[in-house]
Amino acid sequence: MTARAKKSLGQHWLVDRKVLARIADAAEISPGETVIEVGPGRGALTEFLAARASRLIAVELDRELATALREKYTDAANVSVIEGDILEMPVEELLNSGSGGMPYVVVGNLPYYVGTAIVRKFLTSKLRSERLVVMLQAEVAERMTAHPGEMSYLAAETQLYAEARLLFRIPAKAFRPSPKVQSAVVRLDVRDSPDVEVDSEGAFLEVVQAGFAAPRKRLRNSLAIGLRIDAAEAGELLRDAGIDPDQRPALLSLEQWRDVYFAWRRRDS
């Protein structure tokens, strides 16, 4: 990670205590749950989480910030501060290092440039979280929680693993300094099993991603580009799945993508 990228983690600090409390409350932390806070920065949200969690593991990339947090919570028996890159640390190692365990929840103000990667990590880990309550760029939050009609690949990928809700938006004045982009908080309640039953989650998502190769085009053309087949073949595949080839990819539900996937598997075999 570049120095510029590291610096971007702490450019805008959420300082509105009412908003911080609202985020912590939205996590609905239960006794016995471990909380993993991603990117605590100066510890504004950490204060509210530490007051609610029996075990809090705060993971901070910046060495100086991590050191300051560790000193602040040196006498707090329920708080562990870990310095490191959240994307590079296996969940099991993270929980063990922070004296935590299952079940766990994830809370945090996610860096915009890696927010979706962090969410994906916890949704697809073998040790999946119970839920995530995270702040993201508002545009990303909207895409992640979209319904059929406004779906994207990100929405399909997220909602395969979790029930996704946009909880509230955060005004720029809640930060110091005020950012130019809008922020929003989402809650992802992780499913016990994927929302649609498929024989391979990875292969299923590859087909969905192919379907969004050219999302503004008609579905048969977008799918043809993504699967590297001609439009006529893509149209036949979609008709086999009971899907109108002339509609846009954003209109399909996860169940309809499942039908497309199995139609592709039948044709491919």
KOLBA-15854 format. One record per atom (N, C-alpha, C): x, y, z; atom name. Coordinates in pm, whole numbers, plus 50000, padded with zeros to 5 digits. Layout:
residues N
    c1    c2    c3 name
     X     Y     Z   CA
...
This chain:
residues 269
    c1    c2    c3 name
 50084 49881 50000    N
 50000 50000 50000   CA
 50088 50124 50000    C
 50056 50222 49917    N
 50137 50342 49906   CA
 50117 50433 50025    C
 50213 50524 50044    N
 50201 50620 50154   CA
 50078 50706 50136    C
 50047 50740 50011    N
 49929 50821 49985   CA
 49801 50747 50025    C
 49798 50616 49994    N
 49680 50536 50029   CA
 49666 50526 50180    C
 49778 50507 50250    N
 49773 50501 50396   CA
 49721 50631 50455    C
 49769 50742 50399    N
 49727 50872 50449   CA
 49578 50893 50431    C
 49522 50836 50323    N
 49381 50858 50294   CA
 49290 50795 50399    C
 49342 50701 50478    N
 49260 50637 50580   CA
 49217 50737 50686    C
 49295 50838 50710    N
 49265 50928 50820   CA
 49238 51071 50780    C
 49199 51093 50655    N
 49179 51229 50607   CA
 49053 51293 50665    C
 48949 51216 50683    N
 48821 51270 50729   CA
 48776 51194 50854    C
 48761 51265 50964    N
 48727 51202 51091   CA
 48581 51227 51125    C
 48509 51121 51151    N
 48370 51132 51193   CA
 48369 51177 51338    C
 48313 51296 51364    N
 48322 51354 51498   CA
 48187 51376 51565    C
 48078 51364 51490    N
 47945 51385 51548   CA
 47911 51269 51641    C
 47901 51296 51769    N
 47882 51189 51867   CA
 47744 51123 51853    C
 47645 51197 51809    N
 47513 51137 51789   CA
 47519 51033 51677    C
 47593 51064 51571    N
 47607 50971 51460   CA
 47688 50849 51504    C
 47794 50873 51580    N
 47877 50762 51629   CA
 47794 50667 51716    C
 47713 50723 51804    N
 47629 50641 51890   CA
 47526 50564 51807    C
 47477 50628 51702    N
 47378 50564 51617   CA
 47438 50443 51544    C
 47562 50456 51500    N
 47630 50344 51434   CA
 47649 50228 51533    C
 47697 50261 51653    N
 47719 50158 51754   CA
 47589 50090 51793    C
 47482 50166 51805    N
 47351 50107 51838   CA
 47301 50015 51727    C
 47327 50056 51602    N
 47279 49977 51488   CA
 47341 49839 51483    C
 47459 49824 51544    N
 47525 49693 51546   CA
 47455 49594 51637    C
 47372 49643 51730    N
 47296 49558 51822   CA
 47385 49449 51882    C
 47491 49493 51946    N
 47589 49401 52002   CA
 47530 49325 52120    C
 47540 49193 52116    N
 47486 49109 52221   CA
 47597 49060 52313    C
 47563 49023 52437    N
 47665 48966 52527   CA
 47727 48843 52464    C
 47858 48832 52473    N
 47926 48716 52417   CA
 47972 48733 52275    C
 47930 48839 52208    N
 47975 48863 52071   CA
 48105 48943 52071    C
 48198 48901 51987    N
 48319 48978 51964   CA
 48291 49082 51858    C
 48342 49202 51877    N
 48328 49308 51778   CA
 48464 49335 51716    C
 48471 49331 51584    N
 48591 49370 51511   CA
 48565 49508 51453    C
 48642 49606 51498    N
 48630 49740 51441   CA
 48739 49758 51337    C
 48699 49794 51218    N
 48793 49814 51107   CA
 48825 49962 51095    C
 48953 49994 51099    N
 48996 50132 51080   CA
 48950 50227 51187    C
 48984 50204 51314    N
 48936 50291 51422   CA
 48994 50432 51418    C
 49107 50450 51350    N
 49166 50583 51342   CA
 49200 50639 51478    C
 49143 50752 51512    N
 49170 50817 51640   CA
 49083 50761 51753    C
 48993 50670 51720    N
 48917 50602 51825   CA
 48785 50664 51864    C
 48728 50749 51778    N
 48600 50812 51812   CA
 48489 50708 51825    C
 48478 50619 51727    N
 48377 50514 51733   CA
 48416 50406 51833    C
 48545 50386 51850    N
 48595 50285 51944   CA
 48539 50306 52084    C
 48530 50430 52123    N
 48477 50465 52256   CA
 48337 50409 52276    C
 48254 50423 52174    N
 48115 50377 52184   CA
 48107 50224 52177    C
 48192 50163 52097    N
 48191 50017 52086   CA
 48246 49953 52212    C
 48350 50011 52270    N
 48410 49956 52392   CA
 48311 49955 52507    C
 48220 50051 52506    N
 48120 50059 52613   CA
 48009 49956 52596    C
 48000 49895 52477    N
 47892 49802 52449   CA
 47938 49657 52435    C
 48065 49637 52403    N
 48114 49503 52369   CA
 48190 49438 52484    C
 48167 49309 52501    N
 48245 49235 52600   CA
 48386 49208 52550    C
 48403 49206 52417    N
 48535 49191 52357   CA
 48539 49272 52228    C
 48631 49368 52222    N
 48646 49455 52105   CA
 48788 49441 52051    C
 48798 49412 51923    N
 48927 49404 51854   CA
 48931 49516 51751    C
 49014 49615 51775    N
 49027 49728 51684   CA
 49149 49707 51596    C
 49129 49708 51464    N
 49237 49679 51369   CA
 49271 49806 51292    C
 49391 49857 51315    N
 49432 49984 51255   CA
 49561 49965 51174    C
 49562 50018 51053    N
 49677 50005 50964   CA
 49791 50100 51002    C
 49755 50221 51041    N
 49855 50323 51070   CA
 49924 50296 51205    C
 50056 50288 51204    N
 50131 50252 51325   CA
 50113 50354 51437    C
 50121 50482 51405    N
 50109 50585 51508   CA
 49971 50584 51571    C
 49867 50569 51488    N
 49731 50565 51541   CA
 49709 50441 51627    C
 49762 50328 51581    N
 49748 50204 51657   CA
 49818 50216 51792    C
 49935 50275 51794    N
 50009 50293 51919   CA
 49933 50382 52015    C
 49876 50491 51963    N
 49800 50584 52047   CA
 49677 50516 52105    C
 49608 50435 52024    N
 49490 50363 52072   CA
 49528 50260 52178    C
 49638 50192 52155    N
 49682 50090 52250   CA
 49714 50154 52386    C
 49774 50269 52383    N
 49804 50341 52508   CA
 49676 50388 52576    C
 49580 50433 52496    N
 49454 50482 52552   CA
 49377 50371 52623    C
 49381 50250 52565    N
 49302 50140 52619   CA
 49387 50036 52692    C
 49503 50078 52737    N
 49593 49983 52804   CA
 49532 49919 52928    C
 49442 49990 52994    N
 49378 49937 53115   CA
 49239 49878 53088    C
 49199 49875 52962    N
 49066 49822 52928   CA
 49078 49674 52897    C
 49028 49591 52986    N
 49043 49446 52971   CA
 48968 49390 52851    C
 48867 49462 52803    N
 48785 49410 52693   CA
 48829 49460 52555    C
 48937 49538 52548    N
 48979 49598 52421   CA
 49119 49551 52382    C
 49133 49505 52258    N
 49264 49473 52201   CA
 49282 49557 52076    C
 49399 49615 52059    N
 49431 49694 51941   CA
 49536 49619 51861    C
 49507 49593 51735    N
 49598 49520 51648   CA
 49641 49611 51533    C
 49769 49620 51512    N
 49821 49697 51398   CA
 49837 49602 51280    C
 49778 49639 51168    N
 49791 49554 51051   CA
 49689 49587 50943    C
 49706 49523 50829    N
 49616 49540 50714   CA
 49505 49437 50726    C
 49383 49483 50743    N
 49270 49394 50764   CA
 49254 49295 50649    C
 49291 49335 50528    N
 49276 49247 50412   CA
 49378 49135 50409    C
 49487 49153 50482    N
 49594 49053 50483   CA
 49584 48956 50600    C
 49492 48979 50692    N
 49485 48899 50814   CA
 49369 48801 50808    C
 49394 48671 50813    N
 49284 48573 50819   CA
 49197 48597 50943    C
 49068 48575 50928    N
 48975 48603 51038   CA
 49012 48523 51163    C
 49045 48396 51144    N
 49079 48313 51260   CA
 49200 48370 51335    C
 49301 48414 51261    N
 49420 48474 51322   CA
 49384 48603 51394    C
 49297 48680 51333    N
 49254 48807 51391   CA
 49182 48785 51524    C
 49091 48690 51526    N
 49016 48661 51648   CA
 49109 48607 51757    C
 49199 48519 51720    N
 49292 48463 51818   CA
 49385 48570 51875    C
 49436 48656 51786    N
 49529 48761 51830   CA
 49462 48859 51925    C
 49332 48881 51904    N
 49260 48976 51987   CA
 49185 48913 52101    C
 49210 48784 52130    N
 49143 48709 52237   CA
 48992 48710 52220    C
 48949 48707 52094    N
 48806 48702 52064   CA
 48765 48566 52017    C
 48641 48555 51972    N
 48591 48427 51924   CA
 48459 48443 51853    C
 48400 48333 51817    N
 48269 48331 51752   CA
 48160 48342 51859    C
 48048 48403 51826    N
 48019 48478 51704   CA
 48082 48618 51709    C
 48096 48679 51592    N
 48154 48813 51590   CA
 48078 48902 51491    C
 48089 49031 51512    N
 48029 49130 51423   CA
 48138 49228 51380    C
 48116 49292 51267    N
 48213 49386 51212   CA
 48150 49524 51206    C
 48221 49623 51257    N
 48174 49760 51257   CA
 48291 49849 51213    C
 48260 49955 51140    N
 48370 50045 51108   CA
 48339 50147 51001    C
 48424 50246 50996    N
 48425 50348 50892   CA
 48525 50301 50788    C
 48478 50240 50680    N
 48568 50173 50586   CA
 48630 50272 50488    C
 48760 50258 50464    N
 48824 50341 50362   CA
 48753 50321 50228    C
 48720 50428 50161    N
 48640 50417 50039   CA
 48705 50332 49932    C
 48837 50339 49922    N
 48904 50273 49810   CA
 48914 50122 49828    C
 48892 50071 49949    N
 48895 49926 49971   CA
 48771 49878 50047    C
 48669 49959 50055    N
 48551 49924 50133   CA
 48483 49797 50085    C
 48464 49784 49953    N
 48397 49664 49902   CA
 48483 49539 49922    C
 48614 49554 49912    N
 48703 49439 49934   CA
 48696 49391 50078    C
 48684 49484 50172    N
 48674 49447 50313   CA
 48541 49376 50340    C
 48433 49429 50285    N
 48303 49365 50300   CA
 48307 49223 50242    C
 48364 49211 50123    N
 48372 49080 50057   CA
 48451 48980 50143    C
 48556 49026 50205    N
 48639 48939 50289   CA
 48555 48874 50398    C
 48475 48954 50467    N
 48400 48900 50579   CA
 48276 48822 50536    C
 48222 48853 50418    N
 48106 48778 50370   CA
 48143 48639 50320    C
 48266 48625 50271    N
 48306 48498 50209   CA
 48404 48417 50294    C
 48442 48470 50410    N
 48534 48396 50497   CA
 48469 48266 50546    C
 48551 48166 50571    N
 48499 48042 50630   CA
 48438 48069 50767    C
 48496 48165 50838    N
 48440 48209 50966   CA
 48364 48338 50941    C
 48239 48325 50900    N
 48162 48443 50861   CA
 48107 48516 50984    C
 48097 48647 50969    N
 48045 48729 51076   CA
 47893 48713 51084    C
 47838 48755 51197    N
 47693 48756 51213   CA
 47632 48869 51131    C
 47696 48985 51134    N
 47649 49102 51061   CA
 47762 49204 51052    C
 47746 49293 50956    N
 47837 49405 50940   CA
 47757 49533 50944    C
 47804 49631 51018    N
 47747 49765 51017   CA
 47862 49858 50984    C
 47864 49907 50860    N
 47982 49979 50813   CA
 47942 50105 50737    C
 48030 50203 50743    N
 48012 50326 50668   CA
 48090 50319 50539    C
 48024 50354 50429    N
 48083 50349 50296   CA
 48049 50478 50222    C
 48111 50497 50108    N
 48068 50604 50020   CA
 47923 50578 49983    C
 47840 50682 49985    N
 47696 50665 49966   CA
 47663 50596 49834    C
 47736 50628 49729    N
 47710 50565 49600   CA
 47731 50415 49607    C
 47834 50371 49677    N
 47861 50228 49693   CA
 47753 50163 49779    C
 47713 50231 49885    N
 47609 50179 49973   CA
 47478 50159 49896    C
 47445 50254 49810    N
 47322 50244 49730   CA
 47329 50126 49634    C
 47443 50108 49571    N
 47458 49996 49477   CA
 47453 49863 49550    C
 47511 49857 49667    N
 47517 49734 49744   CA
 47379 49688 49792    C
 47291 49783 49817    N
 47160 49753 49875   CA
 47045 49766 49774    C
 47077 49777 49646    N
 46976 49799 49543   CA
 46883 49679 49527    C
 46764 49706 49474    N
 46664 49602 49447   CA
 46656 49578 49297    C
 46593 49466 49254    N
 46576 49443 49110   CA
 46513 49565 49043    C
 46573 49604 48934    N
 46537 49728 48866   CA
 46656 49822 48867    C
 46736 49812 48976    N
 46857 49893 48989   CA
 46975 49806 49033    C
 46965 49677 49008    N
 47070 49586 49053   CA
 47201 49608 48977    C
 47309 49569 49041    N
 47442 49570 48981   CA
 47510 49440 49023    C
 47628 49416 48969    N
 47700 49297 49014   CA
 47730 49305 49163    C
 47767 49423 49212    N
 47798 49439 49354   CA
 47676 49404 49439    C
 47557 49446 49398    N
 47435 49414 49473   CA
 47412 49263 49474    C
 47427 49199 49360    N
 47405 49055 49353   CA
 47505 48979 49438    C
 47631 49019 49430    N
 47735 48953 49508   CA
 47710 48969 49658    C
 47678 49091 49699    N
 47654 49118 49841   CA
 47532 49043 49892    C
 47423 49051 49817    N
 47297 48996 49863   CA
 47289 48844 49850    C
 47383 48786 49779    N
 47393 48639 49780   CA
 47425 48591 49920    C
 47506 48669 49992    N
 47554 48629 50124   CA
 47486 48698 50241    C
 47417 48809 50216    N
 47363 48886 50328   CA
 47237 48962 50289    C
 47153 48985 50389    N
 47041 49077 50372   CA
 47098 49217 50390    C
 47084 49300 50288    N
 47150 49431 50287   CA
 47050 49544 50302    C
 47080 49635 50396    N
 46993 49751 50418   CA
 47077 49876 50432    C
 47036 49983 50364    N
 47096 50114 50384   CA
 47024 50176 50504    C
 47096 50200 50612    N
 47033 50248 50735   CA
 47012 50399 50736    C
 47117 50473 50707    N
 47104 50619 50706   CA
 47225 50682 50638    C
 47207 50805 50595    N
 47314 50882 50535   CA
 47377 50973 50640    C
 47501 51009 50616    N
 47573 51093 50711   CA
 47610 51224 50643    C
 47568 51337 50698    N
 47600 51465 50635   CA
 47748 51497 50645    C
 47797 51574 50549    N
 47939 51609 50546   CA
 47982 51685 50671    C
 47889 51759 50731    N
 47924 51839 50849   CA
 47955 51752 50971    C
 47926 51621 50962    N
 47957 51531 51073   CA
 48105 51495 51076    C
 48181 51536 50974    N
 48323 51502 50963   CA
 48410 51626 50980    C
 48534 51602 51018    N
 48637 51706 51018   CA
 48760 51651 50947    C
 48803 51716 50839    N
 48733 51817 50761   CA
 48617 51755 50683    C
 48529 51836 50630    N
 48413 51785 50558   CA
 48456 51726 50424    C
 48417 51602 50395    N
 48453 51541 50266   CA
 48366 51593 50153    C
 48413 51575 50030    N
 48335 51617 49914   CA
 48237 51509 49872    C
 48258 51385 49917    N
 48167 51276 49882   CA
 48071 51250 49997    C
 47957 51194 49965    N
 47856 51160 50064   CA
 47883 51022 50123    C
 47843 51003 50248    N
 47863 50875 50316   CA
 47730 50817 50361    C
 47727 50687 50381    N
 47606 50620 50430   CA
 47647 50496 50508    C
 47559 50454 50599    N
 47583 50336 50680   CA
 47492 50224 50632    C
 47551 50106 50610    N
 47473 49990 50569   CA
 47484 49882 50676    C
 47381 49801 50684    N
 47384 49684 50770   CA
 47365 49561 50684    C
 47455 49466 50701    N
 47452 49341 50627   CA
 47436 49226 50726    C
 47319 49165 50729    N
 47294 49049 50813   CA
 47330 48924 50734    C
 47436 48858 50775    N
 47494 48749 50697   CA
 47404 48625 50705    C
 47379 48566 50590    N
 47291 48449 50582   CA
 47366 48323 50627    C
 47290 48227 50679    N
 47349 48099 50716   CA
 47397 48023 50593    C
 47328 48044 50481    N
 47367 47985 50353   CA
 47331 48084 50244    C
 47391 48074 50126    N
 47361 48170 50019   CA
 47212 48178 49990    C
 47168 48295 49942    N
 47026 48320 49922   CA
 46965 48233 49813    C
 47046 48191 49718    N
 46999 48097 49616   CA
 47089 47974 49618    C
 47031 47859 49593    N
 47106 47734 49600   CA
 47171 47706 49466    C
 47303 47705 49464    N
 47378 47673 49343   CA
 47488 47574 49380    C
 47542 47506 49279    N
 47643 47406 49307   CA
 47782 47465 49325    C
 47799 47590 49285    N
 47928 47658 49302   CA
 47903 47808 49310    C
 47929 47866 49427    N
 47908 48010 49443   CA
 47999 48089 49350    C
 48124 48043 49337    N
 48218 48114 49252   CA
 48176 48113 49106    C
 48135 47996 49056    N
 48092 47984 48916   CA
 47964 48064 48892    C
 47874 48063 48990    N
 47751 48140 48979   CA
 47782 48289 48965    C
 47871 48339 49050    N
 47905 48481 49045   CA
 47978 48518 48916    C
 48052 48424 48859    N
 48118 48449 48731   CA
 48014 48473 48621    C
 47905 48396 48624    N
 47799 48414 48525   CA
 47728 48546 48548    C
 47701 48580 48673    N
 47637 48708 48703   CA
 47725 48823 48657    C
 47853 48813 48687    N
 47947 48918 48646   CA
 47950 48930 48494    C
 47943 48818 48426    N
 47938 48820 48280   CA
 47813 48892 48231    C
 47703 48871 48303    N
 47578 48935 48265   CA
 47580 49085 48278    C
 47668 49136 48364    N
 47681 49281 48382   CA
 47802 49337 48307    C
 47853 49263 48208    N
 47969 49309 48134   CA
 47943 49442 48065    C
 47821 49462 48017    N
 47781 49589 47954   CA
 47641 49621 48005    C
 47629 49668 48130    N
 47499 49678 48196   CA
 47397 49769 48129    C
 47440 49860 48044    N
 47345 49948 47978   CA
 47288 49886 47852    C
 47347 49777 47807    N
 47297 49708 47689   CA
 47185 49611 47728    C
 47117 49560 47628    N
 47017 49456 47654   CA
 47089 49332 47707    C
 47016 49255 47784    N
 47078 49144 47856   CA
 47148 49046 47764    C
 47087 49014 47649    N
 47151 48916 47561   CA
 47285 48967 47510    C
 47295 49096 47484    N
 47420 49152 47434   CA
 47525 49161 47545    C
 47482 49200 47664    N
 47575 49209 47776   CA
 47628 49071 47814    C
 47538 48972 47820    N
 47579 48837 47854   CA
 47669 48778 47746    C
 47640 48809 47622    N
 47723 48760 47512   CA
 47866 48812 47524    C
 47878 48939 47560    N
 48011 48997 47578   CA
 48083 48929 47694    C
 48011 48911 47805    N
 48073 48854 47924   CA
 48111 48708 47908    C
 48028 48630 47838    N
 48056 48488 47820   CA
 48135 48459 47693    C
 48157 48563 47613    N
 48232 48550 47487   CA
 48163 48452 47392    C
 48033 48474 47378    N
 47953 48398 47282   CA
 47878 48498 47196    C
 47815 48452 47088    N
 47743 48549 47006   CA
 47607 48579 47068    C
 47549 48691 47027    N
 47424 48738 47087   CA
 47309 48641 47066    C
 47309 48572 46950    N
 47201 48476 46923   CA
 47206 48361 47023    C
 47327 48312 47050    N
 47340 48204 47147   CA
 47302 48250 47287    C
 47340 48373 47321    N
 47303 48427 47452   CA
 47152 48440 47463    C
 47087 48480 47353    N
 46942 48492 47354   CA
 46874 48358 47376    C
 46925 48254 47312    N
 46870 48120 47331   CA
 46888 48073 47474    C
 47005 48100 47528    N
 47034 48061 47667   CA
 46934 48127 47762    C
 46910 48255 47742    N
 46819 48329 47829   CA
 46675 48279 47814    C
 46635 48248 47692    N
 46500 48194 47674   CA
 46487 48057 47741    C
 46595 47977 47738    N
 46594 47849 47808   CA
 46575 47869 47958    C
 46623 47981 48008    N
 46610 48012 48152   CA
 46479 48082 48184    C
 46397 48109 48082    N
 46270 48177 48104   CA
 46287 48327 48125    C
 46394 48384 48071    N
 46425 48525 48089   CA
 46413 48598 47956    C
 46353 48716 47957    N
 46341 48799 47838   CA
 46478 48852 47798    C
 46529 48816 47682    N
 46664 48860 47642   CA
 46675 49010 47618    C
 46561 49078 47600    N
 46565 49220 47566   CA
 46566 49313 47686    C
 46551 49259 47807    N
 46553 49346 47924   CA
 46695 49377 47965    C
 46709 49471 48060    N
 46840 49512 48106   CA
 46886 49422 48221    C
 47015 49403 48237    N
 47066 49319 48346   CA
 47018 49364 48484    C
 46999 49494 48503    N
 46962 49547 48635   CA
 46825 49500 48682    C
 46743 49446 48591    N
 46608 49405 48628   CA
 46602 49267 48693    C
 46707 49188 48677    N
 46701 49049 48723   CA
 46720 49037 48873    C
 46645 48945 48934    N
 46662 48910 49074   CA
 46767 48800 49085    C
 46809 48770 49208    N
 46904 48661 49229   CA
 46848 48528 49180    C
 46717 48508 49200    N
 46656 48382 49156   CA
 46663 48369 49004    C
 46644 48481 48934    N
 46652 48476 48789   CA
 46795 48453 48742    C
 46892 48511 48812    N
 47032 48484 48779   CA
 47065 48336 48802    C
 47005 48278 48905    N
 47024 48134 48929   CA
 46975 48054 48807    C
 46859 48093 48753    N
 46805 48022 48636   CA
 46897 48039 48516    C
 46954 48158 48500    N
 47049 48182 48391   CA
 47173 48094 48411    C
 47220 48087 48534    N
 47339 48008 48564   CA
 47319 47861 48528    C
 47206 47804 48570    N
 47184 47662 48542   CA
 47160 47638 48393    C
 47101 47735 48323    N
 47085 47722 48178   CA
 47222 47721 48111    C
 47312 47803 48162    N
 47450 47806 48109   CA
 47523 47676 48139    C
 47504 47622 48258    N
 47571 47496 48295   CA
 47522 47383 48204    C
 47390 47380 48179    N
 47337 47276 48091   CA
 47395 47288 47951    C
 47403 47409 47901    N
 47455 47433 47767   CA
 47605 47405 47761    C
 47674 47444 47866    N
 47820 47428 47871   CA
 47860 47281 47880    C
 47773 47199 47945    N
 47807 47058 47962   CA
 47771 46975 47838    C
